[in-house]
Amino acid sequence: MVCGYFVVVSTIGNPVFSQSLPVSKDKAGLTCVEQKIDSLTTYLLRDLPSYTNRVTQRARRLSRKSEVYSYFLLAGRPEFTPLPLNPGINGVDSDKSAASGVEQVFFTTLERQYIGGKVVELQEFHWLLLTKTESGWRLVMMFTQSGSSTGSSGGQQPLSPPRDSSRSAIAQAINIWLRDCQAGSVRM
């Protein structure tokens, strides 16, 4: 009983176990909900390769040996200049998209694949649409376009047409990261 009393008393005064820690209002101390899109994206892109690699590792089927898996190396070069979401429809102004609460982020990723003993690097361009809710940021939709793919021969492939990637491994990783961010488990 004395040991139990000691544990309870020692945790009350210990800030590690305290539930009401003061939250600093500097940029690094803001919670996920309070982050502006540019600072949120900085942290997201920092963690995105590891989150995406975990998603793809979980999706692997161990019984298959012929599948090709990508290893995400980098995510970066964010751009925040929005594209009009509904240009020219009934005379709607392109600034209307900003008023609807949808934020647009453009970024690139670099992936590596091993195909037949050869290394293939693939650059992809992503258009991410996010919205801010009371509980935090949410992924609305995402589009991806595959860029230059180089193999050991150094050949370049043409750009692919944009595709809806809202259910891709990267989109799943973004959703998991946003969930972790809202739970306070992302280092900012």
C-alpha angles and dihedrals in degrees: 000000000000090000091052091050090050092052092049094047094045093051094050095065096034113101090208090068096036117115096202104059115163113256115220116223097218118115095263093049098054118114121242093261092054096049119111115231095256096052092041090053092051091058093040094053091046091059101030099093093054093044091049093047090053091051092051092045091053091050095054119115108220093202093062119078100174100063119112117225129194123224111208112223107171143008121189153102097097119196123191104187103121127227117221108267096205109017118191097354108144090334092297113170116240090231088067089082091064091052092054091066098247114136120200125213126182118197141155133230131200118214133183126211131183111217120174093338092310128113115233121187118201127193117202130191118214132198107199123191116199133176130198117231131178090267096045144279120335132194110242101178141330135205127194134196121191114227136188113347116195127191131182088287090059093232120156124226121211120253116275120231114265114271133193105259098173090123098039126118090260092052090049089050091050091051091049091047092050090050091050091046091053089049090054096243097118116095109235 
